[in-house]
Amino acid sequence: MRIGYVRVSTEQQHIERQKVILNDMNVDKLYVDRCSGKNMNRPQLQEMLSFVRAGDVVVVESISRFARSTRDLLHLIDILTKKEVQFISKKESLDTQSPAGKFMLTVFGALSELERDQIRQRQLEGISIGKERGVFQGRKRKVNSEFDRIYGQWVAGKITATQAMKKLSWSKSTFYRRVKERKETQ
């Protein structure tokens, strides 16, 4: 059986291009994830890995849709290999049935990871330059006029931290960052 795997990072991205490519490659079943590829905790990926059997072929549009780090890629390929499942990536023209295909898979995986790291580095550099010029200032600071009162209740043990966060409509990280700032100014 030929099994296709498609991944997009957000709900706003479209899967049609990948679906067309995989349909042209005659996939019998398709798994689609709409989440980041930064790790392997993806529901459809895990379901696909449970589903595949010896003799099956997993087909992807490109390695970057399957895994974003070389380590994850090699781990996923190892899982497929142990199940006697072949892997094909259309964009990179890779087929893991040949030794050359296995070698090139490692090379392309490393290149994909390098590209991702370079994008992240350029993004951080751009933010830094923007901050220096006063163009980029990050997200606006969340303000809640009730913080002092709710903080006092929390310190006195009248409410839990979770209750305080809920009353303030703040995330855990925002709440504790403000608590830390408050303690530093006291």
VENGIHU-V246466 format. One record per residue. N is the residue number from 1. SS is DSSP state (helix for helix, strand for strand, loop for the rest). PSI is psi in whole degrees, 0 to 359 (999 if undefined). D_CENTER is the distance of its C-alpha to the mean C-alpha in whole Angstrom. Layout:
{{N,SS,PSI,D_CENTER} {N,SS,PSI,D_CENTER}}
This chain:
{{1,loop,140,27} {2,strand,121,25} {3,strand,125,22} {4,strand,145,19} {5,strand,128,15} {6,strand,139,14} {7,strand,135,10} {8,strand,153,9} {9,loop,333,7} {10,loop,164,10} {11,loop,334,13} {12,loop,340,15} {13,loop,153,14} {14,loop,144,16} {15,loop,354,16} {16,helix,316,20} {17,helix,313,20} {18,helix,320,18} {19,helix,318,20} {20,helix,314,23} {21,helix,314,22} {22,helix,325,22} {23,helix,324,25} {24,helix,338,27} {25,loop,14,26} {26,loop,47,27} {27,loop,145,25} {28,loop,330,26} {29,strand,145,23} {30,strand,134,20} {31,strand,134,16} {32,strand,124,14} {33,strand,139,10} {34,strand,73,10} {35,loop,170,6} {36,loop,150,2} {37,loop,16,4} {38,loop,339,3} {39,loop,186,6} {40,loop,9,8} {41,loop,67,9} {42,loop,125,9} {43,helix,313,12} {44,helix,327,13} {45,helix,313,12} {46,helix,320,14} {47,helix,318,17} {48,helix,316,17} {49,helix,327,18} {50,helix,328,20} {51,helix,321,22} {52,loop,147,23} {53,loop,166,26} {54,loop,133,28} {55,loop,345,29} {56,loop,165,26} {57,strand,124,24} {58,strand,127,20} {59,strand,131,20} {60,strand,158,17} {61,loop,317,17} {62,loop,159,16} {63,helix,322,14} {64,helix,338,11} {65,helix,338,10} {66,helix,317,11} {67,loop,147,9} {68,loop,353,8} {69,loop,151,10} {70,helix,319,14} {71,helix,312,14} {72,helix,318,12} {73,helix,310,13} {74,helix,325,17} {75,helix,316,16} {76,helix,318,15} {77,helix,322,18} {78,helix,317,20} {79,helix,313,20} {80,helix,318,21} {81,helix,317,24} {82,helix,332,25} {83,loop,3,25} {84,loop,43,27} {85,loop,132,24} {86,strand,151,24} {87,strand,132,21} {88,strand,131,21} {89,strand,118,19} {90,loop,308,21} {91,loop,315,20} {92,loop,1,21} {93,loop,49,24} {94,strand,141,23} {95,strand,119,25} {96,loop,5,24} {97,loop,340,28} {98,loop,151,29} {99,helix,321,29} {100,helix,321,29} {101,helix,319,26} {102,helix,318,24} {103,helix,312,25} {104,helix,329,23} {105,helix,316,20} {106,helix,317,20} {107,helix,311,21} {108,helix,324,19} {109,helix,316,16} {110,helix,320,17} {111,helix,321,17} {112,helix,318,14} {113,helix,318,13} {114,helix,316,16} {115,helix,316,15} {116,helix,316,11} {117,helix,322,13} {118,helix,322,16} {119,helix,314,14} {120,helix,317,13} {121,helix,316,17} {122,helix,322,18} {123,helix,314,17} {124,helix,322,18} {125,helix,318,21} {126,helix,319,22} {127,helix,317,21} {128,helix,314,24} {129,helix,318,26} {130,helix,321,26} {131,helix,317,26} {132,helix,323,29} {133,helix,353,31} {134,loop,11,30} {135,loop,319,28} {136,loop,123,25} {137,loop,8,25} {138,loop,187,22} {139,loop,151,22} {140,loop,142,25} {141,loop,131,26} {142,loop,132,26} {143,loop,137,30} {144,loop,117,32} {145,loop,346,35} {146,loop,358,35} {147,helix,312,33} {148,helix,315,37} {149,helix,312,38} {150,helix,323,35} {151,helix,316,35} {152,helix,318,38} {153,helix,319,38} {154,helix,315,35} {155,helix,322,37} {156,loop,353,40} {157,loop,15,38} {158,loop,333,39} {159,loop,159,35} {160,loop,166,32} {161,helix,319,29} {162,helix,318,27} {163,helix,319,30} {164,helix,315,30} {165,helix,318,27} {166,helix,316,27} {167,helix,324,30} {168,helix,346,29} {169,loop,42,26} {170,loop,154,24} {171,loop,167,21} {172,helix,315,21} {173,helix,320,20} {174,helix,315,23} {175,helix,308,25} {176,helix,332,25} {177,helix,317,25} {178,helix,324,28} {179,helix,315,30} {180,helix,314,30} {181,helix,319,31} {182,helix,316,34} {183,helix,325,35} {184,helix,332,35} {185,helix,352,37} {186,loop,999,40}}
